[in-house]
Amino acid sequence: MRGSVIKYIFLISLLILGAAFFLYYTRLADRGELLVTRLDSIREIKFIGKAGEILQILLTGTLISLINFGLASVLAERNKFASFLLPVSTVLFNLLLLIYVWFIVSIN
């Protein structure tokens, strides 16, 4: 029972990450010019980057999600709290990635 809950939470996490990749590929992948990736508190441009840098961030998020899934699977028998905390934190992390990509799309 516990393992299936972990799998469902990670499925939700992968769906959120898939939405971030979809948003990236539909709005940012074909842009050749520089993108604003971060604004200051007074809406001044702080960082400028290329679309490939955003893809690297999403790929890093995918790698972190896979590592967390592996750790949660290993910890499912040993430590129930940690095996539940890892998937939930992965969902929150991927939700922040989705918000980040959405923000970049909205300001460019």
Secondary structure as UniProt FT lines:
FT   HELIX           2..27
FT   TURN            28..30
FT   STRAND          35..39
FT   TURN            41..42
FT   STRAND          45..49
FT   HELIX           51..75
FT   TURN            76..78
FT   HELIX           80..107
//
